[in-house]
Amino acid sequence: MRIVVVNKKKCTAGKGCDYVCMNFCPINRTGKDCIVEGADGKIVVEEELCIGCGICVNKCPFDAVKVVNLPDELESRMIHSYDKNGFKLFNLVIPQKKQIMGLVGVNGIGKSTCLNILSGQLKPNLGNDFGEVEGQKIIDFFKGTEAQNYFEKLYTTGLETSYKPQYVEQIPRIFKGSVKALLNKISEGDVNKVCNELGIKHVLNRKVGDISGGELQRVAIAGALLKKSDFLFIDEPSSYLDIKQRLKVANLLRKHGSEKECAVVVEHDLIMLDYLADVGHIMYGRAGVYGIVSKSLSIRECINTYLEGYIREDNMRFRSEEIKFEVKAPTKALNNIPIIEWSNIEKKLGDFKLKVKPGILMRNEIIGVLGENGTGKTTFAKILAGMIKPDKGKTDTSVKISYKPQYVQVENDDFVRSVLMKTPPSMIERLDLSHLLKRKLSELSGGELQRVAIAECLSRDADVYLLDEPSAHLDVEQRLNVAKILRDVIKKKEASAFVIDHDLLFIDYLSDKLLVFLGSAGLNGETNGPVEMKKGMNLFLKDLGITFRRDKDTKRPRANKLGSQKDEEQKNAGEYYYQ
């Protein structure tokens, strides 16, 4: 089975390439129409005529064409195809009663497509490129499986589903009223109770467009929980949330999800997914081209298999290297040389007060920075970078610092190539940016823009690299890849780094020491550190009231369920972070 995918966003309809793919296609040169111009000027490839030579793939200067050969047996398992030459999904998640199910995989592999199909937002066409398929045909397609009963209810008796979309930032474009008006419009539950549980009661009377990203995320989750439904579908609930909020949301989703027939969650924060879900599916394939849904596994086995990159049941290796976690001994700073020091620092911004204790960053160290939103992490980062002056105290202003801000904003319409002129080709390749070089910054997705900003930051000549929330919009593999690249840059340049992030697995994988921010969000913040990993994690997790253990096979950190025997044992021993 051969599939050809044309990325319509990348195809320029002959502008700047003069349809080089058509001109060099050997089938076209025999007089047949294998690659033709579509009604919109974009190319269309006839898969039946394509011989898979790859010439069009190599000749296209915009990386708009992908040709992939797949096992023939997959053809009968095609669930959905986005038009002719579009992304294709094979297999489907089958909702299991009284289970919270997790979906894990890279961006662009079809996770959101699965949720859209199951929630009724999208009707699968079973590979039919040219039109909608009737509900009965879909029911017949799944005959003899649990999915048959599900789709019979969805398309005939009107199954009630609730769906929290991935891109919550689009909500203000659709709804212009207050948060309370939005929730009352879709709610059949106790709005005040759920909002209180999510910590968003204070925004009920504000306009939807006037609240922060984290507040908007929690409003969207509240809406999904308040809607009357049998099945609950949640797409990336951790975006914009700090660690404390993520754990609170996970507990709430477990509580409400257990009351539903089934809940399905897509999430890139593996600690949150592990803590939340009972079972899971791995989605693998080729991003933007095709995705395959694996069989159901226990959530521990699902995440461990994903990290290993090999599904034994399918005899399928979908990644060349296993992702390994190591129980690290404290890293020795290079020649014990301080690279930057700071004294007691104080800063007041409106009603917020920040107090930072003296600290030292040594050469060849990566310090992870943890804390709730609103406790001063970004303020401290801007003080170090010289963007904000402290009211008291000082830092070493002679140190060269490269800063990647928390929110990556496009201030001009530059091409990616011009922004990354000083970036080594090896880094461009490792961050998968080669195909973006001819595109404008304004055309990039959140994840693409984040990777460009990281590459630009790490390419500068600096003593200290300061990255604020680099994991935002990145999938699991991209996050851990960024961690490896940062470690290599630090070693090669004999530099150091601060990394602020809310993904505990990412911070655990990356950091030598921790700088912990405690306090009351929006009112005050103070630091503890830098300290060794175990001490810092114990300090931070004790404040959260949650304990972590190591997985016996992968050594990855896992959150213990609240009140479990392991949780109680570690709390009694004062070991919140089992190293």
C-alpha positions as CSV (number, residue, x, y, z in Angstrom):
1,M,0.0,0.0,0.0
2,R,1.4,3.4,-1.0
3,I,0.1,6.7,0.3
4,V,1.0,10.2,-0.9
5,V,0.4,13.2,1.3
6,V,0.6,16.8,0.0
7,N,0.9,19.5,2.6
8,K,-1.4,22.2,1.2
9,K,0.1,24.8,3.5
10,K,3.5,24.2,2.1
11,C,2.6,23.8,-1.5
12,T,3.0,27.2,-3.2
13,A,0.9,26.3,-6.3
14,G,3.9,26.7,-8.6
15,K,5.1,30.0,-7.1
16,G,8.9,29.8,-6.6
17,C,9.2,26.3,-8.0
18,D,7.4,26.3,-11.4
19,Y,5.8,22.9,-10.6
20,V,9.2,21.2,-10.5
21,C,7.5,18.0,-9.1
22,M,5.4,17.7,-12.3
23,N,8.2,18.4,-14.6
24,F,10.5,15.7,-13.2
25,C,7.9,13.0,-12.5
26,P,8.8,10.0,-14.7
27,I,5.2,9.0,-15.1
28,N,4.2,12.5,-16.2
29,R,7.1,12.4,-18.7
30,T,5.5,9.3,-20.3
31,G,2.4,11.3,-21.0
32,K,0.3,10.1,-18.1
33,D,-1.1,12.4,-15.4
34,C,0.4,11.3,-12.1
35,I,1.0,14.8,-10.7
36,V,-1.5,17.4,-11.8
37,E,-2.6,20.9,-10.9
38,G,-5.7,20.9,-8.8
39,A,-8.6,23.5,-8.8
40,D,-6.8,25.6,-6.2
41,G,-3.5,25.5,-8.0
42,K,-2.0,23.1,-5.5
43,I,-0.7,19.7,-6.8
44,V,-2.7,16.5,-6.7
45,V,-1.0,13.1,-6.9
46,E,-2.7,10.0,-8.3
47,E,-1.6,7.3,-5.9
48,E,-2.6,4.5,-8.3
49,L,-0.1,5.8,-10.9
50,C,2.7,6.7,-8.4
51,I,5.7,4.3,-8.5
52,G,7.2,5.6,-5.3
53,C,10.4,6.8,-7.0
54,G,10.7,9.7,-4.5
55,I,11.8,12.3,-7.2
56,C,9.0,14.7,-6.4
57,V,9.8,14.4,-2.6
58,N,13.4,15.3,-3.2
59,K,12.8,18.0,-5.9
60,C,10.1,19.9,-4.0
61,P,11.9,22.9,-2.4
62,F,9.2,23.4,0.2
63,D,9.1,19.8,1.5
64,A,5.4,19.6,0.6
65,V,5.2,16.0,-0.7
66,K,5.6,12.8,1.3
67,V,5.5,9.3,-0.2
68,V,5.3,6.3,2.1
69,N,5.0,2.5,1.6
70,L,2.9,0.7,4.2
71,P,1.8,-3.0,4.7
72,D,-1.1,-3.9,2.5
73,E,-3.2,-5.2,5.5
74,L,-3.4,-1.6,6.8
75,E,-5.6,-0.6,3.9
76,S,-8.6,-2.4,5.4
77,R,-8.1,-0.6,8.8
78,M,-8.1,3.0,7.4
79,I,-10.5,5.0,9.6
80,H,-10.2,8.5,8.1
81,S,-8.4,10.3,5.3
82,Y,-8.3,14.1,5.1
83,D,-9.2,14.5,1.4
84,K,-7.1,13.1,-1.4
85,N,-3.4,13.2,-0.6
86,G,-4.3,14.1,3.0
87,F,-3.3,12.6,6.4
88,K,-4.6,9.1,7.1
89,L,-5.6,7.5,10.3
90,F,-5.5,3.7,10.9
91,N,-7.3,1.9,13.7
92,L,-9.2,3.7,16.4
93,V,-9.4,4.0,20.2
94,I,-12.2,1.9,21.5
95,P,-13.8,3.4,24.6
96,Q,-13.8,1.0,27.5
97,K,-16.5,1.3,30.2
98,K,-15.4,2.8,33.6
99,Q,-11.9,3.5,32.4
100,I,-9.9,6.6,32.0
101,M,-7.9,6.1,28.8
102,G,-4.8,8.0,27.7
103,L,-3.4,8.7,24.3
104,V,0.3,9.4,23.8
105,G,2.3,10.2,20.7
106,V,4.1,13.0,18.8
107,N,2.4,16.1,17.4
108,G,0.6,15.6,14.1
109,I,0.1,11.8,14.5
110,G,-3.7,11.9,14.8
111,K,-4.5,12.0,18.5
112,S,-6.9,15.0,18.2
113,T,-8.5,13.3,15.1
114,C,-9.3,10.3,17.3
115,L,-11.0,12.5,19.9
116,N,-12.9,14.4,17.2
117,I,-14.2,11.1,15.7
118,L,-15.2,9.6,19.1
119,S,-16.9,12.8,20.3
120,G,-18.9,13.2,17.1
121,Q,-17.1,16.4,16.0
122,L,-15.8,14.6,12.9
123,K,-17.4,11.8,10.9
124,P,-14.9,9.2,9.7
125,N,-14.9,8.6,5.9
126,L,-13.2,5.2,6.1
127,G,-10.6,6.3,3.6
128,N,-13.1,7.7,1.1
129,D,-11.4,10.9,-0.2
130,F,-14.4,12.3,-2.0
131,G,-17.4,12.5,0.3
132,E,-19.1,11.8,3.6
133,V,-19.9,8.3,4.7
134,E,-23.3,7.4,6.1
135,G,-23.5,6.5,9.8
136,Q,-24.8,3.0,9.1
137,K,-21.8,2.2,6.9
138,I,-19.5,3.3,9.8
139,I,-21.5,1.1,12.2
140,D,-21.2,-1.9,9.7
141,F,-17.4,-1.2,9.4
142,F,-17.0,-1.9,13.1
143,K,-19.4,-4.9,13.1
144,G,-18.5,-7.5,15.7
145,T,-16.4,-5.1,17.9
146,E,-17.1,-3.0,20.9
147,A,-16.9,0.0,18.6
148,Q,-20.0,-1.1,16.8
149,N,-22.1,-0.5,20.0
150,Y,-20.5,2.8,20.5
151,F,-21.2,4.2,17.1
152,E,-24.7,2.8,17.1
153,K,-25.4,4.9,20.1
154,L,-23.5,7.9,18.7
155,Y,-25.3,7.9,15.4
156,T,-28.8,6.5,16.2
157,T,-29.8,7.1,19.8
158,G,-27.8,10.3,20.3
159,L,-25.0,9.5,22.7
160,E,-24.1,12.5,24.9
161,T,-20.4,13.4,24.6
162,S,-18.4,16.3,26.2
163,Y,-15.2,17.6,24.4
164,K,-12.5,19.9,25.6
165,P,-10.6,21.1,22.5
166,Q,-6.8,21.4,22.2
167,Y,-6.6,25.0,21.3
168,V,-8.4,26.9,24.1
169,E,-7.1,30.2,22.8
170,Q,-9.7,30.1,20.0
171,I,-12.6,30.3,22.5
172,P,-12.6,34.1,22.8
173,R,-13.0,34.3,19.0
174,I,-16.2,32.3,19.2
175,F,-17.7,33.6,22.5
176,K,-17.5,37.3,23.5
177,G,-19.4,37.3,26.8
178,S,-18.4,36.6,30.4
179,V,-17.0,33.3,31.8
180,K,-20.2,32.8,33.8
181,A,-22.4,33.3,30.8
182,L,-20.3,30.8,28.8
183,L,-20.5,28.1,31.5
184,N,-24.2,28.7,32.2
185,K,-24.9,28.3,28.5
186,I,-23.4,24.8,28.3
187,S,-23.8,23.7,31.9
188,E,-26.1,21.2,33.6
189,G,-24.2,21.1,36.9
190,D,-23.1,23.2,39.8
191,V,-21.0,26.0,38.1
192,N,-19.8,27.5,41.4
193,K,-18.7,24.2,42.9
194,V,-16.6,23.1,39.8
195,C,-15.1,26.6,39.4
196,N,-14.2,26.6,43.1
197,E,-12.5,23.2,42.7
198,L,-10.5,24.5,39.7
199,G,-9.6,27.8,41.4
200,I,-11.3,30.0,38.8
201,K,-14.3,31.4,40.8
202,H,-12.7,34.8,40.8
203,V,-12.9,35.1,36.9
204,L,-16.6,34.2,36.6
205,N,-17.7,37.9,35.9
206,R,-14.7,38.7,33.6
207,K,-15.0,38.6,29.8
208,V,-13.6,35.4,28.2
209,G,-11.2,37.4,26.2
210,D,-9.7,39.1,29.3
211,I,-8.5,36.1,31.2
212,S,-5.1,34.4,31.1
213,G,-4.2,31.3,29.2
214,G,-4.1,29.2,32.4
215,E,-7.5,30.5,33.4
216,L,-8.9,29.9,30.0
217,Q,-7.7,26.3,30.0
218,R,-9.5,25.7,33.4
219,V,-12.6,27.4,32.1
220,A,-12.6,25.0,29.1
221,I,-12.1,22.0,31.4
222,A,-14.9,23.3,33.7
223,G,-17.2,23.5,30.6
224,A,-16.4,19.9,29.6
225,L,-17.1,18.7,33.1
226,L,-20.3,20.6,33.6
227,K,-21.9,19.5,30.3
228,K,-24.2,16.5,30.7
229,S,-22.5,13.6,29.0
230,D,-21.8,9.8,29.0
231,F,-18.4,10.1,27.5
232,L,-15.7,12.7,28.3
233,F,-12.9,13.7,25.8
234,I,-10.1,16.0,27.0
235,D,-7.4,17.2,24.6
236,E,-4.2,18.5,26.3
237,P,-5.5,19.7,29.6
238,S,-2.0,20.7,31.0
239,S,-1.2,23.5,28.6
240,Y,-0.7,26.9,30.3
241,L,-1.0,25.3,33.8
242,D,1.6,25.1,36.5
243,I,2.4,21.8,38.3
244,K,0.0,22.5,41.2
245,Q,-2.8,23.2,38.8
246,R,-2.0,20.2,36.7
247,L,-2.3,17.8,39.7
248,K,-5.5,19.5,40.8
249,V,-7.0,19.1,37.3
250,A,-5.8,15.4,37.2
251,N,-7.6,14.7,40.5
252,L,-10.7,16.4,39.3
253,L,-10.7,14.6,36.0
254,R,-10.3,11.3,37.8
255,K,-13.2,12.1,40.0
256,H,-15.5,13.2,37.2
257,G,-14.2,10.7,34.7
258,S,-15.0,7.7,37.0
259,E,-18.6,8.9,37.0
260,K,-18.8,8.7,33.2
261,E,-19.0,5.6,30.9
262,C,-15.5,6.5,29.8
263,A,-13.0,9.3,29.6
264,V,-10.3,9.7,27.0
265,V,-7.4,12.1,27.5
266,V,-4.6,13.3,25.2
267,E,-1.6,14.6,27.1
268,H,2.2,15.2,26.6
269,D,3.0,15.6,30.3
270,L,3.7,11.9,31.0
271,I,3.7,12.3,34.8
272,M,0.2,13.8,34.6
273,L,-1.0,11.2,32.1
274,D,0.4,8.4,34.3
275,Y,-1.3,9.9,37.4
276,L,-4.6,10.3,35.6
277,A,-5.2,7.4,33.3
278,D,-5.9,3.7,33.8
279,V,-5.0,2.4,30.4
280,G,-3.4,3.9,27.3
281,H,-2.9,3.7,23.6
282,I,0.4,4.6,21.7
283,M,0.0,6.5,18.4
284,Y,2.8,6.0,16.0
285,G,3.5,6.5,12.3
286,R,4.8,9.7,10.6
287,A,3.8,13.1,11.7
288,G,1.5,14.9,9.2
289,V,1.4,11.8,7.0
290,Y,-0.2,8.9,8.8
291,G,-1.0,7.6,12.3
292,I,-1.7,4.1,13.7
293,V,-3.4,3.4,17.0
294,S,-1.9,0.6,19.1
295,K,-3.8,-1.9,21.2
296,S,-4.8,-0.9,24.7
297,L,-2.1,-1.4,27.4
298,S,-2.0,-0.6,31.1
299,I,-1.0,3.0,31.5
300,R,2.4,2.0,33.0
301,E,3.1,-0.4,30.2
302,C,1.9,2.1,27.6
303,I,4.3,4.8,28.8
304,N,7.2,2.4,29.3
305,T,6.6,0.9,25.8
306,Y,6.4,4.4,24.3
307,L,9.8,5.4,25.9
308,E,11.3,2.1,24.6
309,G,10.1,2.8,21.1
310,Y,9.2,-0.8,20.4
311,I,5.7,-2.4,20.5
312,R,6.2,-6.1,21.0
313,E,2.6,-7.0,20.3
314,D,2.8,-5.5,16.8
315,N,6.6,-6.2,16.4
316,M,6.9,-2.5,15.5
317,R,9.8,-0.3,16.2
318,F,8.7,3.4,15.8
319,R,11.8,5.1,17.2
320,S,15.5,4.1,16.6
321,E,16.6,4.9,20.2
322,E,15.1,4.1,23.6
323,I,14.6,7.1,25.9
324,K,16.4,6.3,29.1
325,F,16.2,7.9,32.6
326,E,19.2,7.6,34.9
327,V,19.4,8.0,38.6
328,K,22.1,10.6,38.5
329,A,24.8,11.3,41.0
330,P,25.3,15.1,41.6
331,T,27.1,16.6,38.6
332,K,30.5,18.0,39.4
333,A,30.8,21.6,38.3
334,L,33.6,22.1,35.8
335,N,36.7,23.0,37.8
336,N,34.4,24.3,40.5
337,I,34.2,27.7,38.8
338,P,31.3,30.0,39.5
339,I,29.8,31.5,36.4
340,I,27.2,33.9,37.9
341,E,26.4,34.9,41.5
342,W,23.6,36.9,43.0
343,S,23.1,38.5,46.4
344,N,19.9,38.9,48.4
345,I,17.5,40.3,45.8
346,E,14.1,42.0,46.4
347,K,11.6,43.3,43.8
348,K,8.1,44.7,44.2
349,L,5.8,44.7,41.2
350,G,2.4,46.2,42.2
351,D,1.1,44.0,45.0
352,F,3.6,41.2,44.4
353,K,6.8,40.9,46.4
354,L,9.8,38.8,45.4
355,K,12.7,37.8,47.7
356,V,15.6,35.8,46.3
357,K,18.2,34.4,48.6
358,P,21.9,34.5,47.6
359,G,23.0,31.8,45.1
360,I,25.7,30.6,42.7
361,L,25.5,28.9,39.3
362,M,28.6,26.9,38.5
363,R,30.1,26.3,35.1
364,N,28.7,23.2,33.4
365,E,25.5,23.2,35.5
366,I,21.9,23.1,34.5
367,I,19.5,24.3,37.2
368,G,15.9,23.5,36.9
369,V,13.5,26.2,38.2
370,L,10.2,25.0,39.8
371,G,7.3,26.8,41.3
372,E,3.7,27.8,40.9
373,N,2.7,30.5,38.4
374,G,2.8,33.9,40.0
375,T,5.6,33.2,42.5
376,G,8.3,35.1,40.7
377,K,10.2,32.7,38.4
378,T,10.0,34.8,35.3
379,T,10.6,38.0,37.2
380,F,13.9,36.5,38.6
381,A,14.8,35.4,35.1
382,K,14.3,38.9,33.7
383,I,16.4,40.3,36.6
384,L,19.2,37.9,35.7
385,A,18.9,38.8,32.0
386,G,19.1,42.5,32.8
387,M,15.6,43.3,31.6
388,I,14.3,44.3,35.1
389,K,16.3,46.1,37.8
390,P,15.9,44.8,41.3
391,D,14.9,47.1,44.2
392,K,17.6,45.6,46.4
393,G,20.6,43.4,45.6
394,K,22.5,42.8,42.4
395,T,23.7,40.2,39.9
396,D,26.8,39.9,37.8
397,T,26.1,42.1,34.8
398,S,29.3,41.2,33.0
399,V,28.0,37.7,32.3
400,K,26.7,37.1,28.8
401,I,23.1,35.7,29.0
402,S,21.0,34.3,26.2
403,Y,17.3,34.5,27.1
404,K,14.3,32.6,25.6
405,P,11.2,34.3,26.9
406,Q,8.1,32.5,28.3
407,Y,5.8,33.7,25.6
408,V,7.3,33.6,22.1
409,Q,5.8,36.4,20.0
410,V,6.2,37.2,16.4
411,E,7.1,40.9,16.1
412,N,7.9,40.9,12.3
413,D,7.3,38.9,9.2
414,D,10.9,37.5,8.9
415,F,11.6,34.2,7.3
416,V,12.9,31.4,9.6
417,R,16.1,31.3,7.6
418,S,17.0,34.9,8.5
419,V,16.3,34.3,12.2
420,L,18.5,31.1,12.2
421,M,21.4,32.5,10.2
422,K,23.9,31.8,13.0
423,T,22.4,28.5,14.0
424,P,24.6,25.5,13.2
425,P,23.2,23.1,10.6
426,S,23.4,20.2,13.0
427,M,21.1,22.0,15.5
428,I,18.7,22.9,12.7
429,E,18.5,19.2,11.8
430,R,18.2,17.9,15.4
431,L,15.3,20.3,16.1
432,D,13.7,19.3,12.7
433,L,13.7,22.9,11.4
434,S,15.1,22.4,7.9
435,H,11.7,22.2,6.2
436,L,10.7,25.5,7.9
437,L,13.6,27.7,6.7
438,K,11.7,29.1,3.7
439,R,8.5,29.9,5.8
440,K,7.6,33.1,7.6
441,L,7.5,33.2,11.4
442,S,3.8,34.3,11.2
443,E,3.0,31.0,9.4
444,L,4.4,28.7,12.1
445,S,2.4,26.7,14.7
446,G,3.1,27.1,18.4
447,G,5.4,24.1,18.5
448,E,7.3,25.2,15.4
449,L,7.8,28.7,16.8
450,Q,8.9,27.3,20.1
451,R,11.6,25.2,18.5
452,V,12.8,28.2,16.4
453,A,13.1,30.3,19.5
454,I,15.0,27.6,21.3
455,A,17.4,27.2,18.4
456,E,17.9,31.0,18.2
457,C,18.6,31.2,22.0
458,L,21.1,28.3,22.0
459,S,22.9,29.6,18.9
460,R,24.0,32.8,20.6
461,D,27.4,33.2,22.2
462,A,26.7,33.2,25.9
463,D,27.9,32.1,29.4
464,V,24.4,31.4,30.6
465,Y,21.4,30.1,28.7
466,L,18.1,31.0,30.3
467,L,15.0,29.2,28.9
468,D,11.5,30.1,30.2
469,E,9.0,27.2,29.6
470,P,10.7,25.6,26.6
471,S,8.4,22.6,26.7
472,A,5.3,24.6,25.9
473,H,3.6,23.3,22.7
474,L,6.2,20.5,22.3
475,D,5.4,16.8,22.4
476,V,7.2,14.3,24.6
477,E,9.9,13.4,22.2
478,Q,10.6,17.0,21.3
479,R,10.9,17.9,25.0
480,L,13.4,15.2,25.7
481,N,15.3,16.0,22.5
482,V,15.6,19.7,23.6
483,A,17.0,18.4,26.9
484,K,19.7,16.4,25.1
485,I,20.6,19.3,22.8
486,L,20.8,21.8,25.7
487,R,23.1,19.3,27.6
488,D,25.4,19.0,24.5
489,V,25.5,22.8,24.1
490,I,26.4,23.3,27.7
491,K,29.2,20.8,27.5
492,K,30.6,22.0,24.2
493,K,30.6,25.7,25.2
494,E,31.5,25.1,28.9
495,A,28.5,27.3,29.8
496,S,25.6,26.8,32.2
497,A,21.8,27.1,32.1
498,F,18.6,27.9,34.0
499,V,15.5,26.1,32.7
500,I,12.0,27.2,34.0
501,D,9.3,24.6,33.3
502,H,6.2,22.9,34.7
503,D,6.9,19.4,33.2
504,L,8.4,17.5,36.1
505,L,9.6,14.6,34.0
506,F,11.4,17.1,31.7
507,I,13.0,18.9,34.7
508,D,14.0,15.5,36.2
509,Y,15.6,14.4,33.0
510,L,17.5,17.6,32.5
511,S,18.6,19.2,35.7
512,D,21.7,18.9,37.9
513,K,20.2,21.1,40.7
514,L,17.0,22.9,41.5
515,L,15.9,26.4,42.3
516,V,12.5,26.2,44.1
517,F,10.1,29.1,44.3
518,L,7.5,29.0,47.1
519,G,4.9,31.5,48.2
520,S,1.4,32.7,47.5
521,A,0.6,33.1,43.8
522,G,0.3,36.7,42.8
523,L,1.2,38.0,46.3
524,N,4.7,36.9,47.2
525,G,7.5,34.5,46.3
526,E,10.8,33.4,47.8
527,T,13.5,31.0,46.7
528,N,15.2,28.0,48.1
529,G,18.4,27.0,46.3
530,P,20.1,26.1,44.1
531,V,20.1,22.8,46.0
532,E,20.8,19.2,45.0
533,M,18.0,17.4,43.1
534,K,16.7,15.3,46.0
535,K,16.6,18.1,48.5
536,G,14.9,20.4,46.0
537,M,12.3,17.9,44.9
538,N,11.5,17.0,48.5
539,L,11.0,20.6,49.3
540,F,8.8,21.3,46.3
541,L,6.7,18.1,46.4
542,K,6.1,18.4,50.1
543,D,4.6,21.8,49.4
544,L,2.4,20.2,46.8
545,G,1.5,17.3,49.1
546,I,2.4,14.6,46.6
547,T,5.1,11.8,46.5
548,F,7.1,10.4,43.6
549,R,8.7,7.0,43.1
550,R,10.9,5.6,40.3
551,D,9.6,3.1,37.8
552,K,11.5,-0.1,38.3
553,D,12.1,-0.7,34.6
554,T,12.6,2.8,33.0
555,K,13.7,4.7,36.2
556,R,11.3,7.5,35.1
557,P,9.6,9.4,38.0
558,R,6.0,8.4,38.7
559,A,3.5,10.2,40.9
560,N,1.9,8.0,43.7
561,K,-1.8,8.1,43.9
562,L,-2.9,10.2,46.8
563,G,-3.6,8.0,49.9
564,S,-2.0,4.9,48.4
565,Q,0.2,2.7,50.6
566,K,3.3,3.9,48.8
567,D,2.2,7.5,49.2
568,E,1.7,7.1,52.9
569,E,5.0,5.3,53.4
570,Q,7.0,7.9,51.7
571,K,5.3,10.8,53.5
572,N,5.9,9.1,56.9
573,A,9.5,8.7,55.9
574,G,9.8,12.3,54.6
575,E,10.9,11.0,51.2
576,Y,8.6,12.8,48.7
577,Y,11.1,12.2,45.9
578,Y,12.4,8.7,45.7
579,Q,15.8,9.0,44.0
